[in-house]
Amino acid sequence: MRHLTDLVEKLLETVKKASGIPVSVGWRPSVAAPSAVIQMRGCEITPLDVSASKHLVDASFQIDVWHVSARRRDEVVERIMSGLAEGRDALSTRFGVFSLAVEGLADVDDETGFRKMLLVRIRMVS
């Protein structure tokens, strides 16, 4: 599913642009603050027609943000959420995204810095 790979790349680009901090894909055992990591938590792909030429893709992502203070971290998270909201139309046009939502937001205890986790769900027809 090339569309899914392209979607993850666009999500990475959107988060990088909005946050202004280094962002990577895939979990890393140690991170430096400020930084962010995006990882896919799950993805369901369901055929929508008999020929399986159209699929419903329901993907969930976890975005972890580390920063040197709680205030700076929260500012970055707000920028990421705004960037996702502003990029919704482009994702809809390019990928067939019909739903993009932040479904969870939590502070996480972490020894390496102040960390917040966002759970993002994206649904699209591919």
C-alpha positions as CSV (number, residue, x, y, z in Angstrom):
1,M,0.0,0.0,0.0
2,R,2.0,2.9,-1.3
3,H,-0.6,5.3,-0.1
4,L,0.0,4.3,3.5
5,T,3.7,4.9,3.2
6,D,3.1,8.3,1.5
7,L,0.6,9.2,4.3
8,V,3.2,8.4,7.0
9,E,5.8,10.6,5.1
10,K,3.3,13.4,4.9
11,L,2.4,13.0,8.6
12,L,6.2,13.2,9.4
13,E,6.5,16.3,7.2
14,T,3.5,18.0,8.9
15,V,4.7,17.3,12.4
16,K,8.3,18.5,11.6
17,K,7.0,21.7,10.1
18,A,4.5,22.5,12.8
19,S,6.8,21.6,15.8
20,G,10.1,23.1,14.7
21,I,12.0,20.3,16.5
22,P,13.6,17.1,15.3
23,V,11.1,14.3,14.5
24,S,11.7,10.7,13.7
25,V,9.6,7.7,12.8
26,G,9.8,4.5,14.9
27,W,10.6,4.1,18.6
28,R,14.1,4.9,19.9
29,P,15.3,3.8,23.3
30,S,16.8,7.1,24.1
31,V,15.9,10.5,22.9
32,A,17.3,14.0,23.4
33,A,15.0,16.9,24.3
34,P,13.6,18.6,22.3
35,S,12.4,15.9,19.9
36,A,9.4,13.9,18.8
37,V,8.8,10.3,17.7
38,I,6.0,9.0,15.5
39,Q,5.0,5.4,15.6
40,M,2.1,3.5,14.1
41,R,0.1,1.7,16.8
42,G,-2.2,-0.1,14.5
43,C,-3.8,-0.2,11.1
44,E,-6.8,-2.0,9.7
45,I,-7.3,-2.3,6.0
46,T,-10.7,-3.4,4.8
47,P,-11.7,-4.0,1.2
48,L,-14.7,-1.9,0.1
49,D,-15.5,-3.6,-3.2
50,V,-15.5,-7.1,-4.7
51,S,-12.4,-6.4,-6.8
52,A,-10.5,-5.1,-3.8
53,S,-9.5,-2.0,-5.7
54,K,-10.8,0.4,-2.9
55,H,-9.9,0.0,0.8
56,L,-10.9,1.6,4.0
57,V,-7.7,2.3,6.0
58,D,-8.1,3.0,9.7
59,A,-4.6,3.9,11.2
60,S,-3.7,5.0,14.6
61,F,-0.4,6.8,15.5
62,Q,1.3,7.7,18.7
63,I,3.3,10.9,18.7
64,D,5.6,11.4,21.7
65,V,7.1,14.8,22.3
66,W,10.0,15.5,24.7
67,H,11.1,19.0,25.7
68,V,13.2,20.7,28.4
69,S,10.2,22.1,30.2
70,A,6.5,21.3,30.5
71,R,5.6,24.7,29.1
72,R,7.8,24.4,26.0
73,R,6.5,20.8,25.5
74,D,2.9,22.0,25.6
75,E,3.6,24.8,23.2
76,V,5.1,22.3,20.7
77,V,2.1,20.0,21.2
78,E,-0.3,22.8,20.5
79,R,1.6,23.7,17.3
80,I,1.4,20.0,16.2
81,M,-2.3,19.9,16.8
82,S,-2.8,23.1,14.9
83,G,-0.6,21.8,12.0
84,L,-2.6,18.7,11.8
85,A,-5.9,20.6,11.7
86,E,-4.5,23.0,9.0
87,G,-3.2,20.1,6.9
88,R,-6.5,18.2,7.0
89,D,-7.7,19.5,3.6
90,A,-4.4,18.6,1.9
91,L,-4.6,15.1,3.3
92,S,-8.2,14.8,2.2
93,T,-7.4,15.8,-1.4
94,R,-4.1,13.9,-1.7
95,F,-4.9,10.7,0.2
96,G,-8.7,10.4,0.6
97,V,-8.5,11.1,4.3
98,F,-12.0,11.7,5.6
99,S,-11.2,11.7,9.3
100,L,-8.2,13.0,11.3
101,A,-8.6,13.3,15.0
102,V,-6.5,13.6,18.1
103,E,-8.1,10.9,20.3
104,G,-5.9,11.1,23.3
105,L,-3.4,13.4,25.0
106,A,-1.4,12.5,28.1
107,D,1.6,13.6,30.1
108,V,4.0,10.7,30.6
109,D,6.6,10.3,33.3
110,D,10.0,10.1,31.7
111,E,13.6,10.5,33.0
112,T,14.9,12.1,29.8
113,G,12.7,15.2,29.9
114,F,9.1,16.4,29.9
115,R,7.1,14.1,27.7
116,K,3.6,14.2,26.3
117,M,1.9,11.6,24.1
118,L,-0.7,12.3,21.4
119,L,-2.9,9.5,19.9
120,V,-3.9,10.4,16.4
121,R,-6.4,8.4,14.3
122,I,-6.6,8.7,10.5
123,R,-9.2,7.1,8.3
124,M,-9.0,7.2,4.5
125,V,-10.2,5.5,1.4
126,S,-7.4,4.3,-0.7
